[in-house]
């Protein structure tokens, strides 16, 4: 608990939560902008379809930025040596992981809250599916957590933030590409897992140039795999902190 | 000025920006070519259609963050330890340090566009098997986009100078790029610096978006560069940067 409080104190005036909130709000503004007829009968479905796609573009870089900033505090001042004499390495990592997960939770909460708020303000005629909303929250938070721990692992390993941020940019681009690749290829790129986990599909008719959204079966197996991967990356990160030379 | 630019270029030797320099355009080219090959029945304008696929996401979302990584990397050293004090006391006008960093980033951006063009030609010839040479307009669009890139460089360099964090300016560039796409879609591309690279590269379009608006594009590029340079000069001369 004291490690967590120390971590919260370190975050003062760094505006990391604000950054996470801004990333989520940006996705929502973009998603609502992409939707031309917000009042139509498929308003919510359209949001459930477009948010994962926009998350794929924004979140890999946003998560890389957040995780690099949380580790940057220790490396910039060269304070690791002193820090590890004051508290256990495990508690340092766990506190940082808890802060990271709170940022991820904030992103998911804002996105889910904004979907409901957008629907209420725009007067969607379609009823809001709470199963879809819950699924959006669960899939967004688990993929964000996985990317966050991957980027944190890289931050601890290389320290040079250019590498972490470059990986974030490359992750965003490859994730976005994977959304348009056949499914077997898209599963090779974890940054883009927002899209295969989406609970909404778009059926596009090239002849009439019209489309409609249809709920897609939730992929629980992939969600489980993402959570397992996030846990593995977190454990690897903890191990790296424990064995790291200060 | 040459000496300062040379010093900045030295910082880029064996630096961490080279993987992103090579990989990002390569990814974009591989995906673009793959997409082109998959949609040959719709895409029947050869080199021009290949260009639309190569620049589909690269120009819209990722060229600006790439520039942001270059600029943030160039300012990273100044933000470490007490190096700002060194910059402030060095026998070199402070504004020249900013200009030298902009020039170094501009050189990298130019090299990036050369790499993008080389990949476009290679993929067009070797993978897509397109006949003849690529149209000269494409090279012109790439050069034109460099002028837009100068405006983004001036802005990103200013942001990286003022914000100590490496990540925030890069994230800002991604947001700026996405907003740029919305500006271009609404016909206001010249009002937003990040939209200039999209307009310049003629991203995802076969017909030239700038056919009748080249003058306003050039004026916007020049104005933004001047504005951000003036702001940087003001920031460096009127207000001491916090070390």
Interface residues (C-beta under 8 A of the other chain):
Chain A: X19 X23 X26 X30 X33 X57 X58 X61 X62 X64 X65 X66 X68 X69 X72 X76 X160 X161 X162 X163 X165 X166 X168 X169 X170 X172 X173 X174 X176 X177 X180 X181
Chain B: X15 X16 X17 X19 X20 X23 X24 X27 X28 X31 X34 X35 X57 X58 X61 X62 X65 X66 X69 X72 X73 X76 X80 X165 X166 X167 X168 X170 X171 X174 X175 X178 X182
